Amino acid sequence: MAGRPLRVLFVFASLAGGRAEWEVRRLARTLDPARYALDAVVCLNLPGQPDQALVRMTAAGVGVDTQPYHLSFDDTVAYLAGILPGYDCAVACQPTPDLPLALNRLQLRPAMIDLDALLAGSPTDLLDATRRIPAEVPRLFDSFFQGGFECSTHRRGHDRARIDVIAATRHDVLAASDYAMLQAHGLSTVRDGLRWHLIECSPGVYDWSSVERQLAGVAATGTQVIWDLLHYGWPDDVDVWRPEFVARFAAFAAAAAQVIVARLPGPHFYAPVNEISFLSWGGGDAGYMNPFAHGRGFELKVQLARAAIAAMEAIRRVDPSARFVHADPVIHIATDPAHPEQVAAAEGHRQAQFQAWDMIAGKSWPQLGGHADLLDIVGVNFYHNNQWIHGGPPIARGHSSYRSFHRMLAETYARYGRPIFVAETGIEGEARSDWLAHICDEVALAIDLGVPVAGICLYPILDHPGWDDDRDCPNGLLRTPPDGDTRAPFMPLARELALQRPRFS
């Protein structure tokens, strides 16, 4: 991404006129906007503070963020920690106690300059020296681009029917040819799943026949798999709210690891519980899927994190070199400008996206047994509808409140400092190739900011019937046939993928 503007964030304690504001406006007039993108954030709204300074700054071309006006001190620190990783440089315009506390939380941080120091020398020389060094693309997986086989097995809310997308797409029958087709497109790493409800038909008794063709196909093609162990569904006789759920899942995870270790070369990758945050909302708050609860989302999140931790400990006793992927959506929740009183609630909801990762890492609820070593690989899932107005509709690219995906990647990596990749992304219909190009541009920007993104997983990789109504969902690279054994690629996406692959090789 050579030639992108260097991003500078001016941090004000308050914006009430004075020398600091005047100097920043002067810099905005003199610095080349093609080389320097200038923003400001103001941490405190003083009583009776006039709006003229804000108007002047905006008129000078400086984007001013006043969201902290509506946040507590602690929430402002958290908010700053979320936006700072998206900048090359932060300039302290006034003594601001929030700023050092926010910086101390970050594994990836911008350079810090005091405004007086910036003005004492050559501003362009000092700013140019702060440009982030692009990250090296890690060789964490066999291929940077990956294919994700949708493997949901939940029961849906409106009729309690069991979903089994692996069976619906016939991937259970065509696994070997599916893997081979993906390798022809340069995708030698995939996400795939085990269907717990088919494997553990009675407590402690396992039948692995449902995964046999997947295992054989992996062995035959040399495909690398990230194995989902719980993709929304579990056996009907298991009560997710009971302590026994944790023990049952840990035992199943250990048994699965034994089979995988015996059949496939390592290293082995496991995703213990897919999308803890989404499952907690869909099953614990919205009643959209099992366990069909309302008002128990956080309780379910704690239970699922506990189960994931127990499963990882059990797997490591079988497979000491196991690697773990924790995939969850990254989201953004904006506030309607007409309702600034909702800023704190919206930001609190946004911050909740990190709760499951924090539990696994032991940063919160340490009594669950989480610790930093368990948050091994962070998988971020991102779709076109991952952003919305608080209490309102989704927002799309081009909306004034839309947040760039590369900044979301930077925030997540800076928070944990763990290996990171895009674990799911995709869209339906003719927009598929354009969406991939957009995601690749955003990942390249994140890498240029120093975020070592290790891969992009196209998800789902097969077209499939819709969860709710079995409608045709044209969202994959490969078309799911109604019958027959030959799949056909969606050529616009295949061509875009071929264009993007050399970019990250």
Secondary structure, 3 states (H helix, E strand, C coil): CCCCCEEEEEEECCCCCCHHHHHHHHHHHHCCCCCEEEEEEECCCCCCCCCHHHHHHHHCCCEEECHHHHCCHHHHHHHHHHHHHHCCEEEECCCCCHHHHHHCCCCCCCEEEEHHHHHHCCHHHHHHCCCCCCCCCCCCCCCCEEEECCCCCCEECCCCCECCHHHHCCHHHHHHHHHHHHHHCCCCEEEEECCHHHHEEECCEECHHHHHHHHHHHHHHCCEEEEECCCCCCCCCCCCCCHHHHHHHHHHHHHHHHHHHHHCCCCCEEECCCCHHHHHHHHHCCCCECCCCCCCHHHHHHHHHHHHHHHHHHHHHHCCCCEEEEEEECCEEECCCCCHHHHHHHHHHHHHHHHHHHHHHCCCCHHHCCCHHHCCEEEEECCCCCEEECCCCECCCCCCCCCCHHHHHHHHHHHHCCCEEEEEECCCHHHHHHHHHHHHHHHHHHHHCCCCEEEEEECCCECEECCCCCCEECCCCECCCCCCCCCCECHHHHHHHHHHHHHHC
